[in-house]
């Protein structure tokens, strides 16, 4: 079933099933509008990775999950794709023995399975993002907490080191994508918005 052809009953059923997932506070659903898409807001104590996996399973079952269809948004919610236009969709999912990092562009998808350490996850995201954009990869040289609420990532191209930060208040995936994007030079350091190349 195509997402854009889903009738009101199917949409209502999908929304209800998404809201029934433990840890989901609310769901906003507009399958006809790619900019709106599907937004999932988590409860404060929710297990982000577990909720993400359950949401993905439902979207596949309903025929909605594809990089050509709306992605999950971060901003008001905390999983999936970032609310600001970063030119890609980012997903970070725990797998047995590691973490799966996926970056989706308009026509390219890149996946890395990496050890479950902050530095390895940041490097995997950097490598995947650079591949999707056709950019020369850079080395992640440091991942740390700048303070309680801010993730700090430093990247080097061998000559210049650039630092990016991400706000943990919106969730770890958001903070990681924001910090890595700034550190590898594809997001504006001031706003986090996509840079024009």
Residue, then its C-alpha position, 0 to 999 in steps of 0.5 A: x500500500x502506498x503511503x500517499x494512497x492510505x485512506x483515513x481509516x488506515x492512517x487512523x489505525x497507524x496513528x493508534x498503533x504508533x501511540x500504543x508503543x510503550x514510551x511514545x507520548x504523541x504522534x503527528x502524522x501527515x503522509x501526503x506532506x513530505x515536510x510534515x511526515x511522521x513526528x513521534x514525541x517520546x516520554x521522558x523515560x522512554x528507551x529511544x532505541x527500543x521505540x525506534x525499532x518498534x516504530x520502524x517495524x510498524x512503518x514497514x508493516x504498513x508500507x510507509x517505511x522507505x527513504x522515498x516516503x516521509x521520515x521520522x523527525x527530531x525537533x519536537x520528537x527525538x528519533x529519526x530525521x532531524x527537523x532542520x534541513x540537513x540534506x540527509x536523514x540520520x538513523x542510529x540503531x543498536x544492533x547485536x554487538x554494536x550500532x548501525x548508523x544509516x545516512x539517507x540522501x536523495x538518491x544515496x544511502x550509506x550504512x555503517x555498523x560500528x562498535x558501541x563507543x561514542x568515537x566509533x559511532x561519530x566516525x561511522x556517522x561522519x564516514x556515511x554522511x561524507x559518502x552520501x554527499x560525495x565529500x572526502x572523509x575526515x577523521x573524528x579526533x574527539x568526542x566528549x561532553x562540553x557540559x551536561x547538555x552539550x555533546x562536542x565532536x572534533x574532526x580533522x582533515x589532516x590540516x584543519x581541526x573543526x569542532x561541532x556541538x549538539x544539544x542533548x536536550x533533543x536526544x542523543x541522535x539529534x545531538x550526534x548528528x548536529x555535532x558531527x555535521x558541524x565538525x565535518x563542515x556540512x552544517x553551519x556552526x552557528x545555527x546547525x542549518x545546512x550550508x550552501x556549497 
